Amino acid sequence: MTQASPTVDLDDPRTLIEFSVLLANGRLAGRKFASREDAEAWADPAQGDQVVEYNLVCECAV
């Protein structure tokens, strides 16, 4: 099941979501991804990697 990416409203900082991978060692991967799908393709769940979404503008939990 895939999720549609939310529409980005540049006037609403809550919509400025970034995607990365939380590695099994507790650190974020040294890159961000254009979409959740890209992050999922790069992550290795067998090693404990998790895709995460975050917002650096307002530090909103997603």
PDB file with SEQRES, HELIX, SHEET and CRYST1 records, atoms N, CA, C and O in Angstrom:
SEQRES   1 A   62  MET THR GLN ALA SER PRO THR VAL ASP LEU ASP ASP PRO          
SEQRES   2 A   62  ARG THR LEU ILE GLU PHE SER VAL LEU LEU ALA ASN GLY          
SEQRES   3 A   62  ARG LEU ALA GLY ARG LYS PHE ALA SER ARG GLU ASP ALA          
SEQRES   4 A   62  GLU ALA TRP ALA ASP PRO ALA GLN GLY ASP GLN VAL VAL          
SEQRES   5 A   62  GLU TYR ASN LEU VAL CYS GLU CYS ALA VAL                      
HELIX    1 AA1 PRO A   13  THR A   15  5                                   3    
HELIX    2 AA2 ARG A   36  TRP A   42  1                                   7    
HELIX    3 AA3 PRO A   45  GLN A   47  5                                   3    
SHEET    1 AA1 2 GLU A  18  LEU A  22  0                                        
SHEET    2 AA1 2 GLN A  50  TYR A  54 -1                                        
CRYST1    1.000    1.000    1.000  90.00  90.00  90.00 P 1           1          
ATOM      1  N   MET A   1       0.847  -1.175   0.000  1.00  0.00           N  
ATOM      2  CA  MET A   1       0.000   0.000   0.000  1.00  0.00           C  
ATOM      3  C   MET A   1       0.891   1.237   0.000  1.00  0.00           C  
ATOM      4  O   MET A   1       1.787   1.361   0.834  1.00  0.00           O  
ATOM      5  N   THR A   2       0.648   2.131  -0.918  1.00  0.00           N  
ATOM      6  CA  THR A   2       1.410   3.377  -0.970  1.00  0.00           C  
ATOM      7  C   THR A   2       0.527   4.522  -0.526  1.00  0.00           C  
ATOM      8  O   THR A   2      -0.693   4.493  -0.687  1.00  0.00           O  
ATOM      9  N   GLN A   3       1.167   5.526   0.035  1.00  0.00           N  
ATOM     10  CA  GLN A   3       0.442   6.709   0.472  1.00  0.00           C  
ATOM     11  C   GLN A   3       0.746   7.846  -0.480  1.00  0.00           C  
ATOM     12  O   GLN A   3       1.872   7.992  -0.955  1.00  0.00           O  
ATOM     13  N   ALA A   4      -0.260   8.642  -0.751  1.00  0.00           N  
ATOM     14  CA  ALA A   4      -0.056   9.817  -1.587  1.00  0.00           C  
ATOM     15  C   ALA A   4       0.696  10.865  -0.778  1.00  0.00           C  
ATOM     16  O   ALA A   4       0.446  11.033   0.415  1.00  0.00           O  
ATOM     17  N   SER A   5       1.600  11.554  -1.415  1.00  0.00           N  
ATOM     18  CA  SER A   5       2.319  12.623  -0.737  1.00  0.00           C  
ATOM     19  C   SER A   5       1.370  13.784  -0.511  1.00  0.00           C  
ATOM     20  O   SER A   5       0.569  14.116  -1.386  1.00  0.00           O  
ATOM     21  N   PRO A   6       1.456  14.407   0.669  1.00  0.00           N  
ATOM     22  CA  PRO A   6       0.575  15.543   0.928  1.00  0.00           C  
ATOM     23  C   PRO A   6       0.948  16.732   0.044  1.00  0.00           C  
ATOM     24  O   PRO A   6       2.092  16.872  -0.389  1.00  0.00           O  
ATOM     25  N   THR A   7      -0.025  17.566  -0.208  1.00  0.00           N  
ATOM     26  CA  THR A   7       0.222  18.781  -0.970  1.00  0.00           C  
ATOM     27  C   THR A   7       1.039  19.733  -0.111  1.00  0.00           C  
ATOM     28  O   THR A   7       0.760  19.899   1.076  1.00  0.00           O  
ATOM     29  N   VAL A   8       2.041  20.352  -0.706  1.00  0.00           N  
ATOM     30  CA  VAL A   8       2.889  21.287   0.032  1.00  0.00           C  
ATOM     31  C   VAL A   8       2.322  22.680  -0.112  1.00  0.00           C  
ATOM     32  O   VAL A   8       2.176  23.192  -1.222  1.00  0.00           O  
ATOM     33  N   ASP A   9       2.004  23.289   1.007  1.00  0.00           N  
ATOM     34  CA  ASP A   9       1.524  24.662   1.065  1.00  0.00           C  
ATOM     35  C   ASP A   9       2.655  25.482   1.680  1.00  0.00           C  
ATOM     36  O   ASP A   9       2.896  25.397   2.884  1.00  0.00           O  
ATOM     37  N   LEU A  10       3.345  26.269   0.871  1.00  0.00           N  
ATOM     38  CA  LEU A  10       4.507  26.999   1.361  1.00  0.00           C  
ATOM     39  C   LEU A  10       4.167  28.010   2.451  1.00  0.00           C  
ATOM     40  O   LEU A  10       5.060  28.481   3.155  1.00  0.00           O  
ATOM     41  N   ASP A  11       2.890  28.349   2.598  1.00  0.00           N  
ATOM     42  CA  ASP A  11       2.475  29.251   3.663  1.00  0.00           C  
ATOM     43  C   ASP A  11       2.256  28.514   4.984  1.00  0.00           C  
ATOM     44  O   ASP A  11       2.115  29.144   6.032  1.00  0.00           O  
ATOM     45  N   ASP A  12       2.228  27.199   4.936  1.00  0.00           N  
ATOM     46  CA  ASP A  12       1.983  26.386   6.128  1.00  0.00           C  
ATOM     47  C   ASP A  12       3.211  25.512   6.391  1.00  0.00           C  
ATOM     48  O   ASP A  12       3.389  24.500   5.712  1.00  0.00           O  
ATOM     49  N   PRO A  13       4.056  25.870   7.349  1.00  0.00           N  
ATOM     50  CA  PRO A  13       5.288  25.124   7.574  1.00  0.00           C  
ATOM     51  C   PRO A  13       5.055  23.666   7.975  1.00  0.00           C  
ATOM     52  O   PRO A  13       5.970  22.849   7.875  1.00  0.00           O  
ATOM     53  N   ARG A  14       3.850  23.333   8.426  1.00  0.00           N  
ATOM     54  CA  ARG A  14       3.572  21.942   8.791  1.00  0.00           C  
ATOM     55  C   ARG A  14       3.584  21.014   7.596  1.00  0.00           C  
ATOM     56  O   ARG A  14       3.674  19.798   7.766  1.00  0.00           O  
ATOM     57  N   THR A  15       3.494  21.559   6.383  1.00  0.00           N  
ATOM     58  CA  THR A  15       3.466  20.710   5.190  1.00  0.00           C  
ATOM     59  C   THR A  15       4.858  20.484   4.597  1.00  0.00           C  
ATOM     60  O   THR A  15       4.994  19.746   3.622  1.00  0.00           O  
ATOM     61  N   LEU A  16       5.884  21.101   5.165  1.00  0.00           N  
ATOM     62  CA  LEU A  16       7.246  20.966   4.644  1.00  0.00           C  
ATOM     63  C   LEU A  16       7.931  19.756   5.282  1.00  0.00           C  
ATOM     64  O   LEU A  16       8.792  19.900   6.150  1.00  0.00           O  
ATOM     65  N   ILE A  17       7.541  18.579   4.842  1.00  0.00           N  
ATOM     66  CA  ILE A  17       8.001  17.324   5.414  1.00  0.00           C  
ATOM     67  C   ILE A  17       9.209  16.806   4.645  1.00  0.00           C  
ATOM     68  O   ILE A  17       9.236  16.839   3.414  1.00  0.00           O  
ATOM     69  N   GLU A  18      10.204  16.329   5.378  1.00  0.00           N  
ATOM     70  CA  GLU A  18      11.380  15.706   4.774  1.00  0.00           C  
ATOM     71  C   GLU A  18      11.406  14.242   5.184  1.00  0.00           C  
ATOM     72  O   GLU A  18      10.847  13.855   6.210  1.00  0.00           O  
ATOM     73  N   PHE A  19      12.066  13.441   4.362  1.00  0.00           N  
ATOM     74  CA  PHE A  19      12.157  12.009   4.604  1.00  0.00           C  
ATOM     75  C   PHE A  19      13.612  11.618   4.760  1.00  0.00           C  
ATOM     76  O   PHE A  19      14.477  12.109   4.035  1.00  0.00           O  
ATOM     77  N   SER A  20      13.881  10.736   5.706  1.00  0.00           N  
ATOM     78  CA  SER A  20      15.225  10.200   5.891  1.00  0.00           C  
ATOM     79  C   SER A  20      15.092   8.786   6.430  1.00  0.00           C  
ATOM     80  O   SER A  20      13.991   8.245   6.533  1.00  0.00           O  
ATOM     81  N   VAL A  21      16.224   8.202   6.769  1.00  0.00           N  
ATOM     82  CA  VAL A  21      16.245   6.850   7.309  1.00  0.00           C  
ATOM     83  C   VAL A  21      16.964   6.883   8.652  1.00  0.00           C  
ATOM     84  O   VAL A  21      18.092   7.363   8.757  1.00  0.00           O  
ATOM     85  N   LEU A  22      16.292   6.366   9.670  1.00  0.00           N  
ATOM     86  CA  LEU A  22      16.894   6.201  10.979  1.00  0.00           C  
ATOM     87  C   LEU A  22      17.589   4.849  10.964  1.00  0.00           C  
ATOM     88  O   LEU A  22      16.946   3.804  10.863  1.00  0.00           O  
ATOM     89  N   LEU A  23      18.907   4.884  11.066  1.00  0.00           N  
ATOM     90  CA  LEU A  23      19.693   3.655  11.001  1.00  0.00           C  
ATOM     91  C   LEU A  23      19.579   2.882  12.310  1.00  0.00           C  
ATOM     92  O   LEU A  23      19.197   3.438  13.339  1.00  0.00           O  
ATOM     93  N   ALA A  24      19.908   1.624  12.260  1.00  0.00           N  
ATOM     94  CA  ALA A  24      19.811   0.754  13.431  1.00  0.00           C  
ATOM     95  C   ALA A  24      20.674   1.256  14.590  1.00  0.00           C  
ATOM     96  O   ALA A  24      20.383   0.954  15.747  1.00  0.00           O  
ATOM     97  N   ASN A  25      21.728   2.016  14.295  1.00  0.00           N  
ATOM     98  CA  ASN A  25      22.599   2.534  15.358  1.00  0.00           C  
ATOM     99  C   ASN A  25      22.052   3.815  16.000  1.00  0.00           C  
ATOM    100  O   ASN A  25      22.709   4.405  16.858  1.00  0.00           O  
ATOM    101  N   GLY A  26      20.852   4.248  15.588  1.00  0.00           N  
ATOM    102  CA  GLY A  26      20.215   5.420  16.179  1.00  0.00           C  
ATOM    103  C   GLY A  26      20.529   6.734  15.499  1.00  0.00           C  
ATOM    104  O   GLY A  26      20.056   7.782  15.939  1.00  0.00           O  
ATOM    105  N   ARG A  27      21.317   6.705  14.437  1.00  0.00           N  
ATOM    106  CA  ARG A  27      21.665   7.932  13.714  1.00  0.00           C  
ATOM    107  C   ARG A  27      20.835   8.035  12.444  1.00  0.00           C  
ATOM    108  O   ARG A  27      20.399   7.033  11.877  1.00  0.00           O  
ATOM    109  N   LEU A  28      20.628   9.282  12.010  1.00  0.00           N  
ATOM    110  CA  LEU A  28      19.972   9.493  10.729  1.00  0.00           C  
ATOM    111  C   LEU A  28      20.975   9.270   9.604  1.00  0.00           C  
ATOM    112  O   LEU A  28      22.161   9.571   9.743  1.00  0.00           O  
ATOM    113  N   ALA A  29      20.488   8.744   8.506  1.00  0.00           N  
ATOM    114  CA  ALA A  29      21.334   8.605   7.318  1.00  0.00           C  
ATOM    115  C   ALA A  29      21.830   9.993   6.938  1.00  0.00           C  
ATOM    116  O   ALA A  29      21.154  10.984   7.212  1.00  0.00           O  
ATOM    117  N   GLY A  30      22.965  10.076   6.331  1.00  0.00           N  
ATOM    118  CA  GLY A  30      23.567  11.359   5.979  1.00  0.00           C  
ATOM    119  C   GLY A  30      22.977  11.976   4.734  1.00  0.00           C  
ATOM    120  O   GLY A  30      23.664  12.692   4.006  1.00  0.00           O  
ATOM    121  N   ARG A  31      21.731  11.708   4.486  1.00  0.00           N  
ATOM    122  CA  ARG A  31      21.057  12.273   3.311  1.00  0.00           C  
ATOM    123  C   ARG A  31      19.565  12.331   3.569  1.00  0.00           C  
ATOM    124  O   ARG A  31      19.046  11.673   4.471  1.00  0.00           O  
ATOM    125  N   LYS A  32      18.882  13.132   2.759  1.00  0.00           N  
ATOM    126  CA  LYS A  32      17.418  13.153   2.795  1.00  0.00           C  
ATOM    127  C   LYS A  32      16.924  12.659   1.443  1.00  0.00           C  
ATOM    128  O   LYS A  32      17.683  12.603   0.475  1.00  0.00           O  
ATOM    129  N   PHE A  33      15.670  12.309   1.388  1.00  0.00           N  
ATOM    130  CA  PHE A  33      15.101  11.700   0.194  1.00  0.00           C  
ATOM    131  C   PHE A  33      13.943  12.535  -0.325  1.00  0.00           C  
ATOM    132  O   PHE A  33      13.266  13.222   0.440  1.00  0.00           O  
ATOM    133  N   ALA A  34      13.721  12.470  -1.625  1.00  0.00           N  
ATOM    134  CA  ALA A  34      12.664  13.261  -2.262  1.00  0.00           C  
ATOM    135  C   ALA A  34      11.278  12.757  -1.891  1.00  0.00           C  
ATOM    136  O   ALA A  34      10.314  13.521  -1.914  1.00  0.00           O  
ATOM    137  N   SER A  35      11.170  11.478  -1.549  1.00  0.00           N  
ATOM    138  CA  SER A  35       9.862  10.910  -1.214  1.00  0.00           C  
ATOM    139  C   SER A  35      10.037   9.775  -0.219  1.00  0.00           C  
ATOM    140  O   SER A  35      11.138   9.259  -0.024  1.00  0.00           O  
ATOM    141  N   ARG A  36       8.940   9.405   0.398  1.00  0.00           N  
ATOM    142  CA  ARG A  36       8.944   8.263   1.317  1.00  0.00           C  
ATOM    143  C   ARG A  36       9.343   6.996   0.559  1.00  0.00           C  
ATOM    144  O   ARG A  36      10.063   6.151   1.091  1.00  0.00           O  
ATOM    145  N   GLU A  37       8.878   6.871  -0.674  1.00  0.00           N  
ATOM    146  CA  GLU A  37       9.182   5.689  -1.482  1.00  0.00           C  
ATOM    147  C   GLU A  37      10.686   5.571  -1.731  1.00  0.00           C  
ATOM    148  O   GLU A  37      11.239   4.473  -1.672  1.00  0.00           O  
ATOM    149  N   ASP A  38      11.351   6.700  -2.008  1.00  0.00           N  
ATOM    150  CA  ASP A  38      12.802   6.687  -2.212  1.00  0.00           C  
ATOM    151  C   ASP A  38      13.525   6.241  -0.943  1.00  0.00           C  
ATOM    152  O   ASP A  38      14.471   5.455  -1.000  1.00  0.00           O  
ATOM    153  N   ALA A  39      13.070   6.751   0.200  1.00  0.00           N  
ATOM    154  CA  ALA A  39      13.685   6.384   1.477  1.00  0.00           C  
ATOM    155  C   ALA A  39      13.474   4.899   1.763  1.00  0.00           C  
ATOM    156  O   ALA A  39      14.391   4.220   2.226  1.00  0.00           O  
ATOM    157  N   GLU A  40      12.280   4.396   1.493  1.00  0.00           N  
ATOM    158  CA  GLU A  40      12.000   2.982   1.723  1.00  0.00           C  
ATOM    159  C   GLU A  40      12.853   2.090   0.818  1.00  0.00           C  
ATOM    160  O   GLU A  40      13.286   1.015   1.235  1.00  0.00           O  
ATOM    161  N   ALA A  41      13.092   2.533  -0.414  1.00  0.00           N  
ATOM    162  CA  ALA A  41      13.922   1.760  -1.336  1.00  0.00           C  
ATOM    163  C   ALA A  41      15.368   1.716  -0.857  1.00  0.00           C  
ATOM    164  O   ALA A  41      16.055   0.721  -1.088  1.00  0.00           O  
ATOM    165  N   TRP A  42      15.849   2.766  -0.196  1.00  0.00           N  
ATOM    166  CA  TRP A  42      17.232   2.840   0.268  1.00  0.00           C  
ATOM    167  C   TRP A  42      17.430   2.131   1.608  1.00  0.00           C  
ATOM    168  O   TRP A  42      18.487   1.552   1.857  1.00  0.00           O  
ATOM    169  N   ALA A  43      16.412   2.177   2.469  1.00  0.00           N  
ATOM    170  CA  ALA A  43      16.516   1.605   3.812  1.00  0.00           C  
ATOM    171  C   ALA A  43      16.641   0.080   3.754  1.00  0.00           C  
ATOM    172  O   ALA A  43      16.189  -0.563   2.807  1.00  0.00           O  
ATOM    173  N   ASP A  44      17.263  -0.477   4.788  1.00  0.00           N  
ATOM    174  CA  ASP A  44      17.393  -1.926   4.917  1.00  0.00           C  
ATOM    175  C   ASP A  44      16.699  -2.361   6.209  1.00  0.00           C  
ATOM    176  O   ASP A  44      17.330  -2.422   7.264  1.00  0.00           O  
ATOM    177  N   PRO A  45      15.394  -2.665   6.126  1.00  0.00           N  
ATOM    178  CA  PRO A  45      14.643  -3.030   7.331  1.00  0.00           C  
ATOM    179  C   PRO A  45      15.217  -4.258   8.038  1.00  0.00           C  
ATOM    180  O   PRO A  45      15.088  -4.379   9.256  1.00  0.00           O  
ATOM    181  N   ALA A  46      15.845  -5.167   7.298  1.00  0.00           N  
ATOM    182  CA  ALA A  46      16.428  -6.361   7.907  1.00  0.00           C  
ATOM    183  C   ALA A  46      17.557  -5.988   8.875  1.00  0.00           C  
ATOM    184  O   ALA A  46      17.854  -6.741   9.802  1.00  0.00           O  
ATOM    185  N   GLN A  47      18.179  -4.834   8.661  1.00  0.00           N  
ATOM    186  CA  GLN A  47      19.242  -4.350   9.539  1.00  0.00           C  
ATOM    187  C   GLN A  47      18.704  -3.441  10.646  1.00  0.00           C  
ATOM    188  O   GLN A  47      19.463  -2.980  11.498  1.00  0.00           O  
ATOM    189  N   GLY A  48      17.393  -3.187  10.629  1.00  0.00           N  
ATOM    190  CA  GLY A  48      16.782  -2.336  11.652  1.00  0.00           C  
ATOM    191  C   GLY A  48      16.554  -0.900  11.229  1.00  0.00           C  
ATOM    192  O   GLY A  48      16.173  -0.071  12.056  1.00  0.00           O  
ATOM    193  N   ASP A  49      16.779  -0.578   9.948  1.00  0.00           N  
ATOM    194  CA  ASP A  49      16.548   0.787   9.458  1.00  0.00           C  
ATOM    195  C   ASP A  49      15.054   1.103   9.435  1.00  0.00           C  
ATOM    196  O   ASP A  49      14.229   0.227   9.174  1.00  0.00           O  
ATOM    197  N   GLN A  50      14.716   2.367   9.711  1.00  0.00           N  
ATOM    198  CA  GLN A  50      13.327   2.827   9.686  1.00  0.00           C  
ATOM    199  C   GLN A  50      13.238   4.137   8.916  1.00  0.00           C  
ATOM    200  O   GLN A  50      14.079   5.021   9.079  1.00  0.00           O  
ATOM    201  N   VAL A  51      12.226   4.254   8.088  1.00  0.00           N  
ATOM    202  CA  VAL A  51      11.972   5.514   7.388  1.00  0.00           C  
ATOM    203  C   VAL A  51      11.298   6.467   8.371  1.00  0.00           C  
ATOM    204  O   VAL A  51      10.370   6.084   9.084  1.00  0.00           O  
ATOM    205  N   VAL A  52      11.771   7.707   8.401  1.00  0.00           N  
ATOM    206  CA  VAL A  52      11.195   8.718   9.284  1.00  0.00           C  
ATOM    207  C   VAL A  52      10.816   9.955   8.482  1.00  0.00           C  
ATOM    208  O   VAL A  52      11.417  10.262   7.452  1.00  0.00           O  
ATOM    209  N   GLU A  53       9.815  10.649   8.976  1.00  0.00           N  
ATOM    210  CA  GLU A  53       9.369  11.911   8.391  1.00  0.00           C  
ATOM    211  C   GLU A  53       9.546  12.973   9.462  1.00  0.00           C  
ATOM    212  O   GLU A  53       9.232  12.747  10.631  1.00  0.00           O  
ATOM    213  N   TYR A  54      10.049  14.133   9.059  1.00  0.00           N  
ATOM    214  CA  TYR A  54      10.225  15.202  10.028  1.00  0.00           C  
ATOM    215  C   TYR A  54      10.099  16.548   9.349  1.00  0.00           C  
ATOM    216  O   TYR A  54      10.125  16.654   8.123  1.00  0.00           O  
ATOM    217  N   ASN A  55       9.961  17.568  10.167  1.00  0.00           N  
ATOM    218  CA  ASN A  55       9.783  18.928   9.693  1.00  0.00           C  
ATOM    219  C   ASN A  55      10.769  19.799  10.451  1.00  0.00           C  
ATOM    220  O   ASN A  55      10.594  20.034  11.646  1.00  0.00           O  
ATOM    221  N   LEU A  56      11.796  20.277   9.778  1.00  0.00           N  
ATOM    222  CA  LEU A  56      12.812  21.104  10.436  1.00  0.00           C  
ATOM    223  C   LEU A  56      12.347  22.535  10.688  1.00  0.00           C  
ATOM    224  O   LEU A  56      12.907  23.223  11.542  1.00  0.00           O  
ATOM    225  N   VAL A  57      11.333  22.990   9.960  1.00  0.00           N  
ATOM    226  CA  VAL A  57      10.881  24.359  10.115  1.00  0.00           C  
ATOM    227  C   VAL A  57      10.188  24.559  11.446  1.00  0.00           C  
ATOM    228  O   VAL A  57      10.522  25.486  12.185  1.00  0.00           O  
ATOM    229  N   CYS A  58       9.227  23.706  11.765  1.00  0.00           N  
ATOM    230  CA  CYS A  58       8.467  23.909  12.987  1.00  0.00           C  
ATOM    231  C   CYS A  58       8.688  22.791  13.994  1.00  0.00           C  
ATOM    232  O   CYS A  58       8.082  22.792  15.066  1.00  0.00           O  
ATOM    233  N   GLU A  59       9.555  21.834  13.658  1.00  0.00           N  
ATOM    234  CA  GLU A  59       9.825  20.697  14.530  1.00  0.00           C  
ATOM    235  C   GLU A  59       8.537  19.997  14.953  1.00  0.00           C  
ATOM    236  O   GLU A  59       8.398  19.568  16.098  1.00  0.00           O  
ATOM    237  N   CYS A  60       7.605  19.888  14.018  1.00  0.00           N  
ATOM    238  CA  CYS A  60       6.334  19.225  14.265  1.00  0.00           C  
ATOM    239  C   CYS A  60       6.531  17.720  14.197  1.00  0.00           C  
ATOM    240  O   CYS A  60       7.235  17.233  13.312  1.00  0.00           O  
ATOM    241  N   ALA A  61       5.941  16.992  15.089  1.00  0.00           N  
ATOM    242  CA  ALA A  61       5.956  15.534  15.001  1.00  0.00           C  
ATOM    243  C   ALA A  61       4.985  15.126  13.900  1.00  0.00           C  
ATOM    244  O   ALA A  61       3.873  15.646  13.814  1.00  0.00           O  
ATOM    245  N   VAL A  62       5.412  14.205  13.073  1.00  0.00           N  
ATOM    246  CA  VAL A  62       4.568  13.752  11.971  1.00  0.00           C  
ATOM    247  C   VAL A  62       4.148  12.338  12.228  1.00  0.00           C  
ATOM    248  O   VAL A  62       3.426  11.751  11.421  1.00  0.00           O  
TER     249      VAL A  62                                                      
END                                                                             
